[in-house]
């Protein structure tokens, strides 16, 4: 693992004054999370863990290039990311046993193995939910995927979904502008609440908080402007890519800059059981090209705005894909090995773990999705011993007790 001069100075500056001998301490700026969720299952062998020396049925038909001092082989279709890989933490030995989309999503997005009796909340349903910011603390672009919601917490803890396609011309978030008669409805609700007269229960208190947040957002034009992609320079928008993923990542940057604490960016279409070469390299735009442009622009933009000390980016999916191409030229579900990319707040750059020569399973430093979840929580400053409660009062840990953060990539 290596640090450049700028990273070293930043890590020194991030230390409390007491640690540098001044006898004082200062509060750390609240951190936000952008989770880029590649729905369907990113092939590690065709992205961040290529095996150019393996046989053709394993390495596939896509070329790769060696990058960084750690000798990582990255797809040749990710040139911009390859040039920035040493600013990221790359976890190459993530492994688990959930090869079903639903079960893998629950494990990744909640940090817990699926349960027949309980759906756990996503990190965004907990992180930053007690703040007074005008923007919703948890926002999904475009929608809330399964198991990225509130789980057993009140539904008001789920994400605000922007809907639509940010990559389309004229994109706007639906219903942001208050409708005619909104003030009258507000007064009527207040009258009804007064008639109730009794103490506010938990559900009513959550509803009141949710309604107040919606009112602040609808009544504050300065808050609504954070959703306006048209305010960005055309050159920057081109850099991100004029497509769904690129503009979604740009919108995510705007939203965390405006005060959102968690933004979930979902890009669908990564379930490539047939002709994976074609699926990844053709299209409008090709999947790898869109990923390369969107993430590279996001990393550069956060750094240029000095937001990379307060915004954490995680790129993940349900699982990896089979080391051997199937008869249809695709790759099937493979939870025993996958790669995860981290960048920004609380994260040290470097490569952790590796897979065997075939990309089948970890060769060293196995990491579970629960461990990645614990790493995100630690980087965001969330107490790993935080206990939540179900509606009937059952205590449930946010981070599983046996989950261990990946300390090699944690800055603090």
N, C-alpha and C positions, 0 to 999 in steps of 0.2 A: 504494500500500500504506500502511496506517495502523496506528498503535499507540495504544491507550488508555493512561491513566495507570498502570493496574495492570499491563498488559503491559510497559510501559517499566521499571517498578520491578523486575519479575520478571527481565527480561533483564539489568538491571544486577546484580541479586543473583546471577544465574547465572554472571557472570564470575569467573574465578579471582581470588583476592586480589591476586596479582601485577599483574593488569591494572588494578586499582584503586589501585595504589601502596603496598600493604602489604608487598610483598616475600615473601609466602607464597602457597602454593597449597593447595587443598583438593580431595579426590576428589569427582567427581560421582556422584550416586546412580545405580545401574544402572537403565536404562530398559527398559520393556516395550512390547510392541506388541499392539494389538487390531486385527485385520484383519476388517472386515465385508465379506464377499464376497457380492455380489448375483448369484447364479448364474443365467445366462441372458442377461444384457445389459441394463443399465439404459438407458432412453431419455434421453439428455441433453436432448432437445427437450421432454420432459415432466417435467423435474425441475429441473436447475440451469443450463440454457442455453436457456431458452424464447425463442421468436422471435415476439412478439405482432404485429409489423408485417408478417410474411410472409403469404402467401396461405393460405387455409384448409387446403389439402392438405398444407402444410408445418407450420404451427403446431399443427394438430390441433384437437381439440374441448375441450381443457382450458384453463382460464383461468390467467393468471399475474399476478404482482405485482412491481413494481420495489422492490428493497431495497438498502440500503447506499449508501455514498458512491461506490461504483464503478459504480452503475447496473446491477446484475445483475437479470435477470428470472428469478424462481424460481416454480415451480408454486404456485398458490393453495392446493393441497392439502398444502403443506409450511409452514404458518404458523409453527409453533414453531421449525423450523430457520431460516426466513427471519429471525426475530427474533434469531438467534444467528450469522448468516452472517459477521458482521464479527469473530467470534472464531475463525474457521476460515480455512484456506488453500484456495481453490478453484482448481483447475487446469482451465481450460476448453478447452485446445487440445491435449489428448492425442490422438495419432494413430499408427496402425500399419497393417499390411497383412494381419493374420491374422483373417479373417472366419469361421473355423470354431471351434466351441466348444472342442474339444480343443486346437487349436493356440493359440488365444487364451489359454486357461487356463494352458498351459505357459509362454507368454511372460510373462504377468502374475505368476504365482505363483513362478516361478523366476528371472525376470529375463533369461532366455535364449530365443532363438529355438528352436523345436523341432528336434530332431535325430533322424535315423533310427537312430543307434547309441547315444545317450546320453540318459537322463532326468536332468535336473539336480535338486538338492534345493531344497526351499522354504526361505525365510528362517528359519522356525521350527525347521527341522532343524539349524540351525547356531547361531542366536542363543541365548546363555545355556545351552548344553548342558553346560558344564563346571562348573556351579554345584553346591552341596551342599544346595539347598533341598529340602524334603520334597515339595512339589508337583511334578509333572512340569513340565519347562521349557516344553514345547510341548503345548497342549491344543486339541482341535477340538470345536466345538459345532455340530451333534450328531455329525458324522462327518467323516472326512478325505476331501475331494473329490479327484478326479483331479489329479495334479501338485502337490498340497499336501503330499506325503509326503517321504520321505528320499531319493528319487532313487537316485543311485549310491552314497550312503552306506549304512552298515548299517541294516537295517530297524528296529533299536532307536532310531534317531534320528527316527522318524516320530512323529506326534502321538498322545497319549492321547485317544481318542474317548469322550465321555461317553455317546453314544447317546441314544435317546428324544427326547421333545419337552419342553423345559423349560416350555413354556406350558401343559402339561396338569397338572391337579390331582394331587398326590401324586407328582410327578416325583422319581425317585431315580436316581443313577448305579449301573448294574449292577455287581455283584461288588466293590464297595468294601470291604465288611465281610469280613474273612478267614473262609474256610469252616472247618468242622470238620476237624481233622486237618492243618491248615496247618503247624503246628509240626513234626509228624512228617515231612512232606514236606521241610521245610527241612533237618532233620537228615540225612535220607537223601541229599539232593543234596550236602551237605557231605562225606558219606562217599564218594560216587562221585567227587567232585572230588579227594579225597585219593588214591583208587586210581589216578587218572589219572597223577599224579605229575610229569608233564612241565611245561615252561614254558608259560605261558598265551599263546595266539596272539591276534591282533587280534580275531577273531570271538568267541573265548571271553571276552576282556576286556570287549567290548561287551555280551555277554550277562550277565556278572557285574554290570556297572554297571546294566543294565536291571532285573535281578532285585532288586538292592539298593534301587533306587528304588521298585519295586513293594512291597517289604517295608516300607520306611519309611512309605509311604502307607497300607498296610493296617493297620499296627500303631499308627499315631498318630491318635487320635480328634480331636486339635486340627487336624490336616491335613485330615481328612475333612470337618470342619465347613464348610470353604470352599465345598464343593459343595452345601450345604444352603440352598436358596432360602427355605425356610420361616422361616429366622432373620431375614429382612428384614421391616421394618414393612409392613403392608398398604398404607399410603398410598404408600410408595415403589414397591411392586410395581405399583400401579395407575398411577403416573406413567409407568413404563416401558411399560405396556400388558400386559394379561393375555393375551398371545399368544406364539407361538414366537419371533419376532424380539425382542420386548421383553424377555422373560424370559431369552433367550440373552444379550442385551447386559448385563443385570443380573448374570447368572452370570459373564460375562467380567470385569466389574468386580470381583466378589468374588475371582476367581482371580488376577488380577494383583495385587490387594491382598494376597493370601496368598503371593505369590512366584513365580507363573508368569511366564515371560518373553515368551511369544508365545501368544496365544489367537486361533484362527481361528473366527469366527462365520459360518456359511453360511446364507443365506436363499434357498431355491429359488423358482422360479416367476416369473422375470423375462424369459422368452423369449416376447414378445408379438407373434406373427405375425398375430393376429386380434383385432379389437375392443379395441384397447389402452386406450381410454377406460374401457370397462367393467372390464377386467382391473385397472386401476390404482385405480379408485374404488369398486368394489363387492367384497364378500367379507366374510369374518369373521376379521380386519378387512380393510378395503381395503389394498392394498399400500402406497400412498403414505402413508396415515394411520398404518399400523404403523411405517413407516420414520421418519416425522416424530416420533412419540412416543418410539420406542426411542432414536434418536440424540440427540434433545434432552435426554432424561432422562440418558443416559450422559454427555454433555458437562457438564451441571449437576452430576451426582453426582461426577464426577472433580474438578471444580473445588471443590466444597464440601468434599471430603475432602483437598484439596491434593495430589491425585494427578496433576493435569494437567502438572506439571513432570517427572513420571517415567513417564507412560504416553502413548504415541503411538497415535492412532486413524486408520486409513485406511479409506475407503469406496470400493470399486472393483468392477468387473465385467469380463468378457472384452472388451467393445467397446460402442460406442453403437448407435443404431438409425437406420434410414434416414430422411433428412429428409422424404421424401414418404410419406404414408400409402399403403399398398397397397390393391387393390380390396376386401380383406376388413376394411378399417378398422384394420389393424395396421401395425407397422413391422418390417422385416427387419433382418438383421445389417448393421452399418456400422462397420468398424474405423477409418475415416478421421477420425472425430471422436467424442470422448467426454469426460465430466467426471469428475474425481476430487476427493474431499473429504478434507482432512487437518485434524487438530486435536491440540493437546496438546504433549507433550515435544519440544523441539528445533524447533518449528514457529512461524514468524511468520505472523500472519493477513494476508490480502490475496488479491486476485484476480490470477492470472497467465494471460495468453493470452486469446484469443478466437477464435471461429469466424466464418465469413462470414455474410451475411444469411440464408442458407438452412440454416446449421448443417451444411454438407457437409464442410468441411475447415478447418484452422486459417487464420485471417486474420493472426495474428501469434504469435510464440513457440511454434513446434511443439515438442511434448514427446513422447518415446517412452516406452512402458512400462518399458524398461530404465532410463531416466532417473528415473522414479518409484521403481523398485527401488533405484537408487543413492541417492536422496534418503532413503528409509526407512533404509537401511544407515547413512548419514551421521548421521541424527538419532538413531539408536540407539547410535552410537559404534562401529560395526563398521568395521574397516579395509577400505577399498575395494580394497586390493591383496591381500586374503586369498586364499590359494591352497588349494584342497581337492585330495584325491587319490582317484581311483577305486580299485577293488579291485586292479587290476593296476599301480597306481602312477602312472597318468597324471595330470599336474597340470592342474587346471581352476580358473579364477578364479571366486569367488562372484559378483562384480560384473563384467559384461563390460567390457573395457578401454576401449571407446569410449562407454560410458554416462557421462553427465554429470549430477550432482545438480542439482536446481532450486534454485540458490543464493538466489533471491529469497525463498524461504520457509524457509530454514534459519536458525535462531537461533544455532547454533554450528557 
